[in-house]
């Protein structure tokens, strides 16, 4: 069900102790979904949260003019939908399965009651909310960096968290169906600029692209091209 993360920050699920994880598994419903399945839509008033147990999910926003932007990718261990549930507001974004996924679905009432009664879960939830705020702040700050730097950092992060080693080549395959529009949304740039940078890196032998896939052929080369070292 998609790649497992090999690094990155502590997730909501990993921050829980074994007893809280077992208790939540007993309170919720495990659901397996195919790639491209929508978990919930922007503007929905649905009253549940999900924890990603396997696979990867796209967080997508649509403007009033119909423009689609990929805001984030969430993977194993991440909690999703918690802000709408805690604030009692409609969903601020849509969730789409980027790969086959398995999620734990919990009703809002059960999740709130559990978090209020279990100190460890409350702490993990607070940690998740704080991390999301930091990510948003860092995203806004990083927009001053050149697009090539932001894009390289994104690809290297995806390679570390959900990449799969390519046998006999030393490369890393990012097996997510990400379009150039998706990459542009994640680095807050235009599709044209992202396409130009990717074409340059392909010419330099740093990456290779295929249908619904992207492969980093030289991690060190990509670091050098973007960061100068």
N, C-alpha and C positions, 0 to 999 in steps of 0.2 A: 504494500500500500504506500508506495513512494519511499524516498530516502529518509533515513533517520538522521537527526542532527548529530554532528560530531563535535560541536563546540557551541559557543554562544552563551547568552545569559541563562540564568536559572529560570525555569518556566513555572507557571502556577502549579502544575502537576508535580514537578520534581521538588517543589518547595514544601509539599505536604509530607507528613509522615505516613508510614504504611497503614496505620489504623484509619486515618482520615481518607486515604485513597480507597481502601476497602469499603468504608462506609458510603462514600459517594457512589461507588460502583453499584452498591445495593440500592441506592435511592434513585438512580437514573436508568436510562435505557441505552444500550449500545446499538448504534445504527451504522451500517456499512452503506456507502454511497459511491456511485460511479463518478468518474471524472466528468466535469461540466455540469454536475447537478447543483442546483441552487438550494442553499440551506435556508436562507430567508432573504427577503427583498428590502431594499431601502424604502422607508416609509411604513413598513409593517408594524403592527402593534402586537406582535407575537410575544408571549411571556415565557421564554425559556432561554437557558444558556447552554453552550456546548463546550466540551473540553476535547481537543483534538488528541486522539489516541494513536493515530497513524495517518500518514499522508500529508498533503499540503493544500491550503485553502487561500484563495484570493479574496482580499477585501477591496471591493469596488464601489466607486461613487459615480453617480450620474448627475450631471447638471440639468437645469431646467431646459436648456437647449438640446439636451440629448447627448452631450459629450461624456464619454466614459473614461474614467481615470482609475488605474490600479494604485491603490493607496499603500498596500502592504501585503506581505505573504506571511501566513501563520502556519506553524507546523506542530509536530508532536509535543504535547504538554501545554500548549497555549489554551487559554480561556478566551472565549469569544461571546459577544452579546451581553456582557455584564453591565456596560454603561447604560444601555437602554432599559435593562431590567431594574437597576438600582435607582435610576432617575425617573422611571415611569414614562419614558418618552418613546416615540416611534424609532425604528431602526435608522441610524444615520448613514448606513452603507449596506450594500448587499454582500453576501458571502457565496462564493462559487468554488466548487471543488476543482483544484488545479490538477489533482491526481485522484486515483481511487482513495477514499478516505474512510476511516472509522472514527466515529465521534461518540462521546458520552453526552446524552441529552438529559437535562434536568429542568423541571419546571421552576419558574421564578420563586414561587412560594417555598418549595423545598430547599432551593439553593440559599435563599435569604435566611431561612430558619436555621439551616445547618451552619452557615457562616457566623451567625450570631451566637450559636451555642458552642462552637469549637474555636478556641483561640488560635490554633495553628492555621486553620483555614482562613480565618479573618486576616491573619498576618500575611498569608500568601496572596489573598485578594488585594490587600493594601499595597503589597510589593508590586503586583501586576499593574495596578492603576498608576503608581508612581513611575514605573518603567515606561508606560505608554506616554506619560507627560514628558519624560526625558527624551524619548524618541522623537516626539513632535518638535521639541525645542532644538534637538540636534539636526533634524531634517531642515528646519528653517535656517539654521546657522550655516549648514553645509552648502546651501544654494549659492553661496558666494564663491565656492570652489569651481574650477573649470569643469565642464561636463565630462571630459575624459577622466578626471580624477574621481568624480562621483560615480561614473559608470564602472570604472575598474574596481572601486571599493565594493560596489554592489555585486559584481560578478564574483569577486574573490570571496565575499561573504557567503553568497549562495553556494559556491563551490565547497566551502568549508562546512556549511550547515546541511546541505542536501545533495551534494555532489557524489558521484560514484567514480572510482578510479577506472580508467580505461586500460585494460590489459595490454602489456607490451609497449605502451606508448608513453606512460607517465603522465598522460593528460587526465583531466577531470571532466566528466560529463554532467551537465546540469539538465536533468531529465524532466524539466517542467515546460509546459506549453506556454511560453512567454513570447508574445509578439513584440515587435519594435515599439508599438504604441504602449504596451505594458511597461517595457523598460524605460521609455520616456516618462511615463507617469511616476515610476518609482524614483527617478532622479530629478524630477521637476524640470524637464527639458522638452524640446520638440522632437517629433519623430525624425525630422530631416537631419537634425544635428546628431542624434543617436545613430542613425543609419550611416552617416559619414564617418563617425568614429569607428563603428564596427567594421566598415569596409576597409579602413586604414589598418586595423588590427588583423583582419583576415589577410591582407596583403603582406603583412610582416610575419605571418605565421604564428600569431599569438593565440588566435581563436579559430574555430571552424564551426560553421552553422549548417544545420540540416533541417528536415521537416520536423517541426515541433521540438527541436533540441538545439543546445548550444554546448560546445566543448571548449574548455580552456586547454590549449595545447602546450602553453608555456606559462606556468604560474610566475616564475621569476621574471620572465620577459614582460608579462603584463604589469607586474609591480614596477619594473624599471621604466616601462613606457609611460606609466601614469604618474609615478611618484619620484622618479629619478634615482631610485635606489632600492 
